Amino acid sequence: MKKGILFLFGVFLLAGNLPVKAQEDLLGDLESVVSAADSLSLEIGYIPESLDANVDSLLRSWHVKYFAKVDEFCHDDNENIFFHDSIYIERLSLLPRVIPMTYNKVVRDCIDLYASRRRELIRYMLGMADYYFPIMEKVLDENDLPIELKYLAIVESALNPVALSRMGASGLWQFMLPTGKSYGLEINSLVDERRDPVKSTQAACRYFQDMYAIYGDWNLVIASYNCGPGNVNKAIRRSGGGKTDFWEIYPYLPKETRSYVPLFIAANYIMNYHCEHNICPVETTLPLATDTVMVHQMLHLQQVADVLDMDIELLRTLNPQYKRDIIPGRIAAAPLKLPAVQTFDFVDKEDSVYTHKVEELLANCIPLDPTDPSSFKAASRERIIHTVKSGENLHTIGNIYGVTASDIRKWNGLGSNRVAAGKRLSLYVDNGGVAFKSVAPAKNNVAQATPAAEKSKQPIPENGFVSYQVQSGDSLYSISRKYPGVTATTIQQVNQLPNSNIRPGQVLKIPVS
């Protein structure tokens, strides 16, 4: 009976608007959709944290002008327009895509969530997409991946590069700290490349490629991004094995993941058909034309803002990976993204930028002067005392300083990740390999001679390799940074490591030229 009613209603809507063959195809799809929906949950089982974002705060951000773009097709108001299932099927079928966009009741619920309850957030994301989507599209295209994967960042972070989940996942693509490091992202006290739109997208692409090599199905790749390949494999086994379609293993997936692919499909829909639902983008002041200069010295964003007469909030938004506004460009050149019009100003005034308020803004981060070794101390890790704030746990604290929750537990003798507000924790954090000026002045200006036996020695290459003993806190990526031209992947392959896990005391072979 239900199928008959939908069939007649679909004919009524489509008659005269589409060719007969197209009508038959769509109505055939509609009948199968109703059948599929009967076997699926009729409610969204899980709503990601990104969709619970403080929209009022986002819309009051300095870079957002909260008014709708006015055009003849987009009439912005608070009323959603609901359509017949056949319309959604047709619209999804018209999207240029490689990834299948199945339509059913679960997907319909997700579309209604975006178009009704999360309308304000969609307005915000439509405005931010003008800036972030071209960045993602370029990286996805360079990796020969489906461009529509960019909409996964809608589900993950609501296009907020500094989004931080309760479990410590960070950035547009919401990498956990260990996963981010294993995919080559630098994370320490000063830099968190999970928040870098380009580098985090490159890391996400490597994950997509790894998972596609396993599953050969994009919806399963997307599901694994949410729950990991272990849970996807478990769902495949529980479904009887051999099934490689997301909707066939749907009931056996974690509850959160069941909503994840439908939300991705709905994000594709709403970001393309927002006008049809009376949703218009907010306008932003983010510059669409930007350029990148490489910084070779320690630099504070406030120095750039002062000398170039720029808003520091703009610099922070364009360079979200610098957690403390400090660019550690001494060890290796670091990127600074600027509006295109300011790039030439920076080149013209570069010397003034580096010297402006350097003692005030970089009091403890002045680059090493090799002619005065007694005034400096080289430190790759420093001890920090953190006082726990209300609502924090070891995951969120570790994310701030670039360490893991297990490290914090070990350093402080804790038995769990829960910790009371007000407790003082000792953390030993990576400062990016920067040489810091001593805070306490030297007693005299004469450098103390170091006995020859105590001088550090460079290892002598043997057969094109040097040996490196793993220290506490090391990762393959941090080790690779010590040797020019060596990557984390190279070290893993040379040492025949099954994964990126290493342990203190382990000796690795490092290829050197």
NORQUI-V147252 format. One record per residue. RES is the residue in three letters. SS is DSSP state (hx for helix, st for strand, lp for the rest). PSI is psi in radians with two decimals (NA if undefined). NEAR is the number of other C-alpha atoms within 12 Angstrom. Layout:
res->{RES | RES}
ss->{SS | SS}
psi->{PSI | PSI}
near->{NEAR | NEAR}
//
This chain:
res->{MET | LYS | LYS | GLY | ILE | LEU | PHE | LEU | PHE | GLY | VAL | PHE | LEU | LEU | ALA | GLY | ASN | LEU | PRO | VAL | LYS | ALA | GLN | GLU | ASP | LEU | LEU | GLY | ASP | LEU | GLU | SER | VAL | VAL | SER | ALA | ALA | ASP | SER | LEU | SER | LEU | GLU | ILE | GLY | TYR | ILE | PRO | GLU | SER | LEU | ASP | ALA | ASN | VAL | ASP | SER | LEU | LEU | ARG | SER | TRP | HIS | VAL | LYS | TYR | PHE | ALA | LYS | VAL | ASP | GLU | PHE | CYS | HIS | ASP | ASP | ASN | GLU | ASN | ILE | PHE | PHE | HIS | ASP | SER | ILE | TYR | ILE | GLU | ARG | LEU | SER | LEU | LEU | PRO | ARG | VAL | ILE | PRO | MET | THR | TYR | ASN | LYS | VAL | VAL | ARG | ASP | CYS | ILE | ASP | LEU | TYR | ALA | SER | ARG | ARG | ARG | GLU | LEU | ILE | ARG | TYR | MET | LEU | GLY | MET | ALA | ASP | TYR | TYR | PHE | PRO | ILE | MET | GLU | LYS | VAL | LEU | ASP | GLU | ASN | ASP | LEU | PRO | ILE | GLU | LEU | LYS | TYR | LEU | ALA | ILE | VAL | GLU | SER | ALA | LEU | ASN | PRO | VAL | ALA | LEU | SER | ARG | MET | GLY | ALA | SER | GLY | LEU | TRP | GLN | PHE | MET | LEU | PRO | THR | GLY | LYS | SER | TYR | GLY | LEU | GLU | ILE | ASN | SER | LEU | VAL | ASP | GLU | ARG | ARG | ASP | PRO | VAL | LYS | SER | THR | GLN | ALA | ALA | CYS | ARG | TYR | PHE | GLN | ASP | MET | TYR | ALA | ILE | TYR | GLY | ASP | TRP | ASN | LEU | VAL | ILE | ALA | SER | TYR | ASN | CYS | GLY | PRO | GLY | ASN | VAL | ASN | LYS | ALA | ILE | ARG | ARG | SER | GLY | GLY | GLY | LYS | THR | ASP | PHE | TRP | GLU | ILE | TYR | PRO | TYR | LEU | PRO | LYS | GLU | THR | ARG | SER | TYR | VAL | PRO | LEU | PHE | ILE | ALA | ALA | ASN | TYR | ILE | MET | ASN | TYR | HIS | CYS | GLU | HIS | ASN | ILE | CYS | PRO | VAL | GLU | THR | THR | LEU | PRO | LEU | ALA | THR | ASP | THR | VAL | MET | VAL | HIS | GLN | MET | LEU | HIS | LEU | GLN | GLN | VAL | ALA | ASP | VAL | LEU | ASP | MET | ASP | ILE | GLU | LEU | LEU | ARG | THR | LEU | ASN | PRO | GLN | TYR | LYS | ARG | ASP | ILE | ILE | PRO | GLY | ARG | ILE | ALA | ALA | ALA | PRO | LEU | LYS | LEU | PRO | ALA | VAL | GLN | THR | PHE | ASP | PHE | VAL | ASP | LYS | GLU | ASP | SER | VAL | TYR | THR | HIS | LYS | VAL | GLU | GLU | LEU | LEU | ALA | ASN | CYS | ILE | PRO | LEU | ASP | PRO | THR | ASP | PRO | SER | SER | PHE | LYS | ALA | ALA | SER | ARG | GLU | ARG | ILE | ILE | HIS | THR | VAL | LYS | SER | GLY | GLU | ASN | LEU | HIS | THR | ILE | GLY | ASN | ILE | TYR | GLY | VAL | THR | ALA | SER | ASP | ILE | ARG | LYS | TRP | ASN | GLY | LEU | GLY | SER | ASN | ARG | VAL | ALA | ALA | GLY | LYS | ARG | LEU | SER | LEU | TYR | VAL | ASP | ASN | GLY | GLY | VAL | ALA | PHE | LYS | SER | VAL | ALA | PRO | ALA | LYS | ASN | ASN | VAL | ALA | GLN | ALA | THR | PRO | ALA | ALA | GLU | LYS | SER | LYS | GLN | PRO | ILE | PRO | GLU | ASN | GLY | PHE | VAL | SER | TYR | GLN | VAL | GLN | SER | GLY | ASP | SER | LEU | TYR | SER | ILE | SER | ARG | LYS | TYR | PRO | GLY | VAL | THR | ALA | THR | THR | ILE | GLN | GLN | VAL | ASN | GLN | LEU | PRO | ASN | SER | ASN | ILE | ARG | PRO | GLY | GLN | VAL | LEU | LYS | ILE | PRO | VAL | SER}
ss->{lp | hx | hx | hx | hx | hx | hx | hx | hx | hx | hx | hx | hx | hx | lp | lp | lp | lp | lp | hx | hx | hx | hx | hx | hx | hx | hx | hx | hx | hx | hx | hx | hx | hx | hx | hx | hx | hx | lp | lp | lp | lp | lp | lp | lp | lp | lp | lp | hx | hx | hx | hx | lp | lp | hx | hx | hx | hx | hx | lp | lp | lp | lp | st | st | st | st | st | lp | lp | st | lp | lp | st | lp | lp | lp | lp | lp | lp | lp | lp | lp | lp | hx | hx | hx | hx | hx | hx | hx | hx | hx | hx | lp | lp | lp | lp | lp | lp | lp | lp | lp | lp | hx | hx | hx | hx | hx | hx | hx | hx | hx | hx | hx | hx | hx | lp | hx | hx | hx | hx | hx | hx | hx | hx | hx | hx | hx | hx | hx | hx | hx | hx | hx | hx | hx | hx | hx | hx | hx | hx | lp | lp | lp | lp | hx | hx | hx | hx | hx | hx | hx | hx | hx | hx | hx | lp | lp | lp | lp | lp | lp | st | lp | lp | lp | lp | lp | st | lp | lp | lp | lp | st | lp | hx | hx | hx | hx | hx | hx | lp | lp | lp | lp | st | lp | lp | lp | st | st | hx | hx | hx | lp | hx | hx | hx | hx | hx | hx | hx | hx | hx | hx | hx | hx | hx | hx | hx | hx | hx | hx | hx | lp | lp | hx | hx | hx | hx | hx | hx | hx | hx | hx | hx | lp | hx | hx | hx | hx | hx | hx | hx | hx | hx | hx | lp | lp | lp | lp | lp | lp | lp | hx | hx | hx | hx | hx | hx | hx | lp | lp | hx | hx | hx | hx | hx | hx | hx | hx | hx | hx | hx | hx | hx | hx | hx | hx | hx | hx | lp | lp | hx | hx | hx | lp | lp | lp | lp | st | st | st | lp | lp | lp | lp | lp | st | st | st | st | st | st | lp | lp | st | st | st | hx | hx | hx | hx | hx | hx | hx | hx | lp | lp | lp | hx | hx | hx | hx | hx | hx | hx | lp | lp | lp | st | lp | lp | lp | st | st | st | lp | lp | lp | lp | lp | st | st | st | st | st | st | hx | hx | hx | hx | hx | hx | hx | hx | hx | lp | hx | hx | hx | hx | hx | hx | lp | lp | hx | hx | hx | hx | lp | lp | lp | lp | lp | lp | lp | lp | lp | lp | lp | hx | hx | hx | st | st | st | lp | lp | st | st | st | st | st | st | st | lp | lp | lp | lp | lp | lp | hx | hx | hx | hx | hx | hx | hx | hx | lp | lp | lp | hx | hx | hx | hx | hx | hx | hx | hx | lp | lp | lp | lp | lp | lp | lp | lp | lp | lp | lp | st | st | st | st | st | st | st | lp | lp | lp | lp | st | st | st | lp | lp | lp | lp | lp | lp | lp | lp | lp | lp | lp | lp | lp | lp | hx | hx | hx | lp | lp | lp | lp | lp | lp | lp | st | lp | lp | st | st | st | st | st | lp | lp | lp | lp | lp | lp | hx | hx | hx | hx | hx | lp | lp | lp | lp | lp | lp | lp | hx | hx | hx | hx | hx | hx | hx | lp | lp | lp | lp | lp | lp | lp | lp | lp | lp | lp | lp | st | st | st | st | st | lp | lp}
psi->{-0.82 | -0.70 | -0.66 | -0.74 | -0.80 | -0.66 | -0.83 | -0.68 | -0.68 | -0.73 | -0.74 | -0.73 | -0.65 | -0.29 | 2.24 | -0.20 | -0.43 | 2.73 | 2.71 | -0.77 | -0.73 | -0.68 | -0.77 | -0.72 | -0.80 | -0.74 | -0.52 | -0.73 | -0.74 | -0.73 | -0.73 | -0.57 | -0.82 | -0.72 | -0.77 | -0.66 | -0.56 | -0.48 | 0.02 | 2.80 | 2.43 | 0.12 | 2.71 | 2.09 | -0.43 | 2.35 | 2.09 | 2.71 | -0.59 | -0.55 | -0.10 | 0.32 | 2.66 | 1.59 | -0.69 | -0.73 | -0.75 | -0.71 | -0.31 | 0.04 | 2.65 | -0.54 | 0.08 | 2.23 | 2.01 | 1.32 | 2.65 | 2.60 | 2.33 | 2.12 | 2.98 | -0.27 | -0.32 | 1.94 | 1.75 | 2.16 | -3.03 | 0.18 | 2.09 | 2.64 | 2.18 | 2.48 | 2.87 | 2.66 | -0.66 | -0.54 | -0.76 | -0.72 | -0.80 | -0.80 | -0.75 | -0.63 | -0.41 | -0.19 | 2.33 | 1.96 | 2.77 | -0.63 | 2.28 | 2.37 | 1.32 | 2.49 | 2.33 | -3.01 | -0.63 | -0.78 | -0.72 | -0.76 | -0.68 | -0.70 | -0.77 | -0.62 | -0.88 | -0.80 | -0.34 | -1.24 | -0.40 | 0.59 | -0.76 | -0.68 | -0.66 | -0.72 | -0.80 | -0.84 | -0.59 | -0.68 | -0.75 | -0.46 | -0.52 | -0.54 | -0.84 | -0.58 | -0.73 | -0.60 | -0.84 | -0.74 | -0.71 | -0.80 | -0.77 | -0.72 | -0.72 | -0.50 | 0.15 | 0.78 | 2.74 | 2.25 | -0.49 | -0.15 | -0.32 | -0.50 | -0.18 | -0.52 | -0.40 | -0.83 | -0.68 | -0.85 | 0.00 | 0.60 | 0.65 | 1.88 | -0.31 | 0.30 | 2.38 | 2.09 | 2.94 | -0.44 | 0.00 | 0.06 | 2.48 | 2.68 | 3.12 | -0.62 | 0.08 | 0.98 | 2.39 | 2.76 | -0.88 | -0.69 | -0.72 | -0.77 | -0.68 | -0.41 | 0.38 | 0.21 | 2.36 | 2.22 | 1.99 | -2.85 | -0.49 | -0.56 | 2.39 | 1.70 | -0.09 | -0.42 | -0.05 | 2.04 | -0.68 | -0.93 | -0.62 | -0.61 | -0.65 | -0.72 | -0.72 | -0.69 | -0.71 | -0.65 | -0.81 | -0.75 | -0.73 | -0.79 | -0.61 | -0.56 | -0.45 | -0.85 | -0.54 | 0.34 | 2.18 | -0.60 | -0.60 | -0.58 | -0.80 | -0.74 | -0.72 | -0.49 | -0.52 | -0.81 | -0.06 | 2.66 | -0.48 | -0.78 | -0.61 | -0.77 | -0.68 | -0.72 | -0.67 | -0.75 | -0.76 | -0.44 | -0.03 | -0.13 | 2.60 | -0.15 | 2.28 | 0.39 | 2.30 | -0.76 | -0.38 | -0.56 | 0.06 | -0.85 | -0.30 | -0.05 | 2.79 | 2.60 | -0.74 | -0.73 | -0.49 | -0.59 | -0.29 | -0.90 | -0.77 | -0.68 | -0.63 | -0.79 | -0.74 | -0.60 | -0.73 | -0.76 | -0.96 | -0.53 | -0.33 | -0.47 | 0.57 | -0.66 | -0.63 | -0.30 | 0.34 | 0.68 | 2.13 | 2.60 | 2.59 | 2.80 | 2.57 | 2.83 | 0.19 | 2.30 | 2.28 | -0.45 | 1.96 | 2.88 | 2.86 | 2.32 | 2.62 | 2.28 | 2.27 | 0.15 | 2.88 | 2.33 | 2.43 | 2.45 | -0.50 | -0.56 | -0.78 | -0.80 | -0.74 | -0.88 | -0.64 | 0.05 | 0.95 | 2.77 | 2.17 | -0.46 | -0.58 | -0.77 | -0.70 | -0.66 | -0.65 | -0.37 | 1.06 | -0.20 | -0.27 | 1.73 | -0.50 | 0.39 | 0.22 | 2.25 | 1.94 | 1.26 | 0.15 | -0.81 | -0.78 | 2.60 | 2.38 | 2.51 | 2.51 | 2.02 | 2.32 | 2.72 | 2.50 | -0.65 | -0.42 | -0.18 | -0.77 | -0.62 | -0.73 | -0.78 | -0.73 | -0.61 | 0.38 | -0.79 | -0.72 | -0.64 | -0.81 | -0.52 | -0.22 | 2.10 | 0.62 | -0.70 | -0.54 | -0.79 | -0.44 | 0.81 | -0.72 | 0.22 | 0.48 | 2.31 | 2.59 | 2.32 | 1.85 | -0.28 | -0.14 | 1.17 | -0.40 | -0.28 | -0.09 | 2.73 | 2.31 | 2.26 | 2.21 | -0.36 | 2.46 | 2.64 | 2.29 | 2.46 | 2.15 | 2.24 | 2.13 | 2.30 | 2.81 | 2.32 | -0.17 | 2.64 | -3.14 | -0.49 | -0.83 | -0.62 | -0.79 | -0.63 | -0.63 | -0.70 | 0.01 | 0.59 | 3.00 | 2.79 | -0.64 | -0.62 | -0.81 | -0.72 | -0.77 | -0.78 | -0.50 | 0.13 | 0.70 | 2.61 | -0.20 | 3.08 | -0.09 | 2.39 | 2.46 | 2.51 | 2.44 | -0.28 | 2.46 | 2.20 | 2.48 | 2.26 | 2.48 | 1.79 | 2.62 | 2.16 | 0.26 | 0.22 | 0.32 | 2.48 | 2.12 | 2.50 | 2.42 | 2.39 | -0.76 | 2.35 | 2.59 | 2.59 | -0.51 | 2.98 | 0.12 | 2.14 | 2.35 | 2.34 | 2.44 | 2.20 | 2.51 | -0.59 | -0.39 | -0.11 | 2.44 | 2.48 | 2.42 | 2.35 | 2.52 | 2.15 | 2.46 | 2.04 | 0.63 | 0.15 | 2.66 | 2.74 | 2.46 | 2.21 | 2.16 | 2.31 | 2.82 | 2.29 | -0.14 | 2.64 | 2.89 | -0.63 | -0.80 | -0.59 | -0.74 | -0.51 | -0.34 | -0.24 | 1.90 | 2.35 | -0.01 | 2.36 | 2.86 | -0.68 | -0.70 | -0.81 | -0.74 | -0.74 | -0.75 | -0.66 | 0.10 | 0.80 | 2.37 | -0.41 | -2.94 | 0.09 | 2.29 | 2.84 | 2.60 | 2.42 | -0.35 | 2.43 | 2.20 | 2.59 | 2.27 | 2.09 | 2.28 | 2.60 | NA}
near->{9 | 13 | 21 | 15 | 15 | 25 | 29 | 20 | 21 | 32 | 28 | 17 | 20 | 25 | 19 | 12 | 15 | 20 | 13 | 14 | 13 | 20 | 26 | 20 | 22 | 34 | 35 | 24 | 29 | 35 | 29 | 24 | 29 | 29 | 18 | 23 | 25 | 17 | 18 | 28 | 23 | 20 | 23 | 28 | 25 | 25 | 28 | 31 | 25 | 36 | 32 | 26 | 29 | 19 | 24 | 16 | 16 | 30 | 28 | 17 | 23 | 20 | 27 | 29 | 21 | 25 | 21 | 26 | 23 | 17 | 13 | 11 | 15 | 19 | 22 | 26 | 23 | 17 | 19 | 26 | 23 | 19 | 21 | 24 | 36 | 37 | 30 | 38 | 36 | 30 | 27 | 33 | 24 | 18 | 23 | 16 | 21 | 18 | 30 | 28 | 32 | 35 | 40 | 36 | 32 | 36 | 40 | 41 | 32 | 37 | 41 | 32 | 31 | 41 | 36 | 26 | 22 | 31 | 34 | 38 | 40 | 46 | 44 | 41 | 43 | 36 | 36 | 38 | 32 | 25 | 29 | 35 | 31 | 22 | 29 | 36 | 28 | 24 | 27 | 30 | 20 | 17 | 21 | 18 | 29 | 29 | 28 | 35 | 40 | 41 | 39 | 42 | 43 | 44 | 44 | 39 | 34 | 45 | 41 | 40 | 42 | 37 | 37 | 34 | 33 | 21 | 25 | 33 | 35 | 45 | 41 | 46 | 46 | 44 | 43 | 39 | 40 | 34 | 31 | 39 | 35 | 30 | 35 | 35 | 40 | 42 | 45 | 41 | 35 | 34 | 34 | 47 | 42 | 48 | 42 | 42 | 40 | 34 | 35 | 40 | 43 | 34 | 34 | 43 | 35 | 28 | 31 | 37 | 27 | 23 | 27 | 25 | 15 | 19 | 25 | 18 | 25 | 33 | 39 | 40 | 40 | 45 | 41 | 35 | 38 | 37 | 24 | 26 | 27 | 20 | 26 | 38 | 29 | 23 | 33 | 28 | 18 | 18 | 21 | 14 | 16 | 16 | 22 | 26 | 26 | 36 | 36 | 25 | 31 | 36 | 24 | 25 | 33 | 25 | 24 | 27 | 37 | 40 | 40 | 41 | 48 | 45 | 46 | 43 | 43 | 41 | 43 | 41 | 40 | 41 | 42 | 28 | 31 | 36 | 30 | 26 | 31 | 31 | 40 | 37 | 37 | 32 | 28 | 31 | 23 | 29 | 25 | 22 | 20 | 24 | 21 | 24 | 23 | 23 | 28 | 20 | 30 | 41 | 41 | 38 | 42 | 30 | 33 | 41 | 28 | 23 | 26 | 28 | 18 | 22 | 24 | 24 | 22 | 29 | 35 | 32 | 35 | 38 | 38 | 37 | 41 | 38 | 32 | 25 | 31 | 40 | 44 | 39 | 29 | 25 | 23 | 20 | 18 | 28 | 31 | 38 | 34 | 35 | 28 | 20 | 18 | 29 | 23 | 17 | 22 | 31 | 24 | 13 | 21 | 24 | 19 | 20 | 28 | 32 | 24 | 23 | 21 | 26 | 18 | 15 | 25 | 28 | 19 | 26 | 35 | 33 | 34 | 25 | 18 | 14 | 12 | 18 | 22 | 24 | 27 | 26 | 27 | 25 | 21 | 25 | 27 | 24 | 18 | 22 | 19 | 25 | 19 | 24 | 18 | 14 | 16 | 27 | 33 | 40 | 33 | 31 | 42 | 40 | 43 | 37 | 37 | 40 | 41 | 36 | 34 | 24 | 30 | 36 | 25 | 20 | 24 | 22 | 16 | 20 | 15 | 17 | 24 | 23 | 28 | 18 | 17 | 15 | 19 | 18 | 29 | 26 | 35 | 29 | 34 | 33 | 36 | 38 | 33 | 32 | 30 | 30 | 26 | 23 | 14 | 14 | 13 | 17 | 11 | 11 | 13 | 12 | 15 | 13 | 11 | 11 | 8 | 8 | 8 | 8 | 9 | 9 | 8 | 11 | 16 | 15 | 15 | 13 | 12 | 14 | 21 | 22 | 25 | 28 | 20 | 23 | 19 | 22 | 33 | 38 | 40 | 42 | 33 | 34 | 38 | 29 | 24 | 26 | 27 | 16 | 16 | 24 | 27 | 35 | 27 | 24 | 36 | 26 | 19 | 22 | 24 | 15 | 20 | 12 | 17 | 28 | 23 | 29 | 17 | 16 | 14 | 19 | 19 | 30 | 30 | 36 | 30 | 24 | 14}
//
